[in-house]
Amino acid sequence: MIELRNLSKSFQTADGPVEALKHINLTVNDGDIYGIIGMSGAGKSTLVRCINMLERPSEGAVILDGQNLSELSDADLRQIRHQVTMIFQSFNLLMQRTCLQNIMLPLKLLGTPKKEAEERARELLGVVGLPDKANSYPAQLSGGQQQRIAIARALATDPKVLLCDEATSALDPKTTHTILELIRDINRKMGITVIVITHQMSVVQEICNRVAILENGSVVEEGEVAEVFTNPRATATQTLVYPEMADGSVSLAAGKQRIRLTFNGAEAAGEPLVASMAMDLRIPASVHTASIRSINGKAYGYMLLEIPGGPDELARAVKYLTGHKDVLVQVTGEYGKEGV
């Protein structure tokens, strides 16, 4: 288990001190795939460097299985980093070495006998699906294949924790999906705890079970992925979940009224609510925008409806929609207040 207790980090700059992290408190349980998401400048990269103590926190502690990493010497931390390994956006492979040699490198630094290190490296080439690339060089591989080699290298020392720092940001969507599937498979089969640092909501939704939203160095929301993204409370979370609303593309015309439906599960998302309401109540709502996505195999998302008429029609629509299971109803516009 990893605990971040009152974790803060400040940097001195020419313009004075900058608080990159402010009193972070998080718990990552063994076996979690834990997402930490935020926009650029939120403090994500600083946070991940504090977790493996590449950056020493200015305040607070990082606790790994009951051990306070902040109290360890540099020599002891080097040993701990074999248990907390990392993959990066840029892969960070050595281009002058073969894939096999890249994977063997952490074992070589540990003093592992060459034969044993090579056997382990070949085993891991199979784990990441590239058994035939042992003698290839990174430049001969695609981006996705390079990331697979980087994952194999990170697994060489049998770590407890795998840190993924924007690990799929440089990849196309299809390749991203295959890499995330690989990470999830490693988590399930090897029991390795995974911490995913990203600005991509889709990455968190696809593989994470818990998530923390980071903004300006602070955690503004945290919890189960489905719960956080189904009913976002913090402004930063709403911006990530409802980007169309954040960029102003769904501005409400004068005299209009709007209902936002948030679907919490596949059954709710599959019901023809708009058509049913039109038939049952004779309220022909129009769909302004919608976004439905899959989280852990279930459908979640939202839909913005424009409701014609006045307060009476709005109240009838809200009552009708609220009666459906797994549907959160919120009202915006001239006749309603956010959060009904």
N, C-alpha and C positions, 0 to 999 in steps of 0.2 A: 504494500500500500504506500502511496505517496501522499504526503500532506504538505501543503503550503500554508504556513502560519504567519499572518501579518507581514507578508513579503513585500518589501519596497526596494526600489532601486533608483538612485539619483546619479546623474552625470554632471560633471563640471564642464561648462562651455565658456567661450569667450564672452557670452552675454549673461553668464551666471548659471546657477544650478538648474537642471532640468529633471523633473520627476517623471521617469519613464514608467514606473510601476508604483501603485499606491495601495498598500495594505491589502494584498491579495490573500484570500483564504479559500482554499480548495482542497477537496479530498478525492483522490483517484484510487478506486478499489482494484484489487488484483483481478485481472481478466477483463477490465474495462477497455472499450475503445472510446476514449474521451476526447471530444472535440473542443478546441479553443479557437473561437472565430472572432474576427473584428476587421475593420477597414484598415487601410494603410495608416501607419502612425499610431495604432491603438496600443502598441507595446508587446505584440505577439512574439517577435523575434527575441526581444530582451527577456521575456518570460521563459522561453524555451532554453535560453542560454543560462538562466539562473537555475533551472531545474537540474541541469547536469553540471552546474557550478563552473561553467566556462566564464560566467560573470558572477562574482560574489555579491550577494544582496547587501544593500546598505543597511537593511533592517529586516528582522524576521528570520524564519528558518525554513529549510527544505528537509523534510523527514522521510527517509526511505526505510521501510520496514523497521521503524522505531529508532533509526540512527540519524542523528542530526548532521547532515552533510556540511553545514556551516562551520562545524567544530573540527573538521578533519584537516590534516595537513595536505599539501599539494601531492605528496607521494601517495597518501591514502586515497585521495580523490582520483588519481590515475587508475588505481585498481577498481574503484567504484564505477568508473566510466566504461569498464568492460561489461558491467551489468546494465548500464543505461546507455544504449547506443543510439545512433542518429542517422537519418537519411535526409538529403537536402534536395532543393529544387534543381540545383546545377549538377547533381550526381557526385561530383568531386572524386571521380576516378582518376587513377594515374594512367595517362595516355600511353606512356612508354612501356607499360606492363600489360601482360595478357589478362584476360578475365580471371583465369585461375590464380594468377599471381596477385591480382587485386584482392581476391577473396582471402588468400592465404596471409596477406599482410598483417592483420591484427594478431593472428596466431604466431607469426614470426616474431612480432614485437613482444609477445608473451613468453617466447622461448620454447614454443611447442616444436617437437621433432618434425623435420621436414616431411617424412612419410605420413605421419599422423595428420599434419596440417593439410597435406594434399588430399588425403582421403576425405577429410571433413569438407574441404572446398568442393570436391567433386560431388559429394553428397548434397551440398547446398545448391549446386548448379541444377541438380535434379529437382530440388524443392521449388526453385523459382522457374522451372520449365525451360532451362537452357542447357541441357546436358552436353550439347554438341558445340558449345561456344568456349570451351576451356582454353583453346589456343588462339582465339580471336582477340583482337585489340578493340578497346572501346570505340575508336573512330569507325570501326567497321559495323557497328551496331546502330539500331534505331534508338531514339530517345527512350522509348518504353523498355527496350532490352537493356540499355545502360542502367535504368533505374532498377531493373530486376537484379543486375549484378551488384548494384549498391546495396540492395536489400540483403542479398546473400552475404555480402561482406559484413553488414551490420549484425547478421545472425551468427557469424563465425564463433563468437565467444560465448554463445549460449546466454544471451542477456535476459534479464527479467523485464526490462522496459525498452520499447522501441519508440523513439521520438521522431515524428515525421514533420519536418519544417517546410511547409509549402511543397511537399514532395511531388505533387501532380500538377503544379501550376504551369510547368513548361510543356505539358503534354496535351494532345488533342482529346476530345471527349471520349472517344472509343477506347483509346489507350488508357486514359484516366480510369475508366470503368474496370479494365482488366487489372490494373495495378491495385485498385481498391479491393477487388475480389481476392487478389493474392494476399493482401494485408489482412483481410478478414479471415482467410483460410489459415494463415499463420497464427493469428490470435486464437482461433478455435482449436487447432491441432496441437500447438505448442504451449498454449496457455500464457503467451506473452502479453503483458499489458501494453496498450498502444495509446500514445497521446498524439493527436493530430492537430497541428497548427495550420490554420488556413484562413483565407478571406472568401472562400467559395462555399456558400451555403449548401450547394448540391453535394459536396464531399461529405460534410457532416451528416446530412440526411441519409446518405447511402449506407454508411457503415458505423456511425457512432451510436452509442446507447445513452451517453450523457454529453452535455455541452455547456460551456461557459461563454458568455458574450463579453468581450473586452472592448472598452471605449475609454480613450484618454488615460490609459494605464490602470483603470479600475474595472472590476467585474460588476456589470450592471444587471446581469441575469444569469441564472444557473439552474440546471435541473435535467430531467429526462428529455431527450430530443423531441419526442412527440408532443410532450406537454408544452415545452418552450416555444416550439414553432407553430403549434396549433393556437395558442393563446398568448402571443407575445405582449409583454407589459412595458418593457423599457423601449424608449424611442429608438435606440440603436438596433434592437431586435426587430422592431416593426419596419425599420428601413431595410433590413436584410430580407425579411419575409415578404414585405409589400413594396418592392422597388418601384412599381408603377405609381404608387401613391407618393413615394418619397420624391420622385422627380417631377411631380406636378402634372403628369399626363392624365390624371383622372380627376382634375379639378371639377367641382360641382357648379353647374350653372345656377344663376339666381332663380329662386322659386322652386327648385327641385328638392327632392328628398331621396336619400339613399340608405340602403341596408347592406351591411357587409355580413356575409355568411362565412363562418369558418367551419370546415368539415373536419371531424375528428374520427376518422376510421372509414374503411372501405364501404360499409353498408350505407352510411349517411351520404357519402359522396356519390353513391350510385342511384340515389332516389331522384326522380324527376320533379324536384320541388317547384321549380318555376312553372312548369306546365301544369302541375297539379293545382297550384295556387290560382293560376289563370282560370282553370275549369271550375274549381270549387268556390272561389270568391269573386270571380270575374274582375280580377286585378291583373291587367296585362303588364307585368313588370318586364323591363328590358335589362338584359345582361350588359353591363358596361365593360367589365373586364373580369377575367377569371384565371386562376392558376391552381392546378391540382398536381400534386406530386406524390411519389411513393416514399414512405419512410418505414424501414424495416418490414417491407412487404405489405403495408397497408396504405391506403390512399388518404392523403391529407391535403388541405389547401383552402382557398378562399374564393368567393365570388362577390362582386359588387353589383347590386341590383338598383336600378332607378325605379322608384315607385310613383306612378301618376296620382294626381288628386291631392287631397289635403291631409290634415291630421287624422281624420277618421279612417281613411284608407291605410295610412301608415300604421295605425294602431292595430287594425284588423290583420294586416300582413305580418306584423311582428308577432301577434298572438298565434297565428297559424304556423309560422316557421319555428317558433319556440317550442311547439309541441312535438317536434321531430327529434328523435334520439340522435345524440352526437353532433348536434348543430348548435354552434354559438352564434347568437344574433346580436349585432351591434348596429346602432343607428347613427348616421351622420347627416348633416344638411340642415335646412331651414327649420324643419319641424322637430328635430330630434337632437339629443345630446349623445356624444360618443360614450359607448360603454353600456348602453341599455341591454 
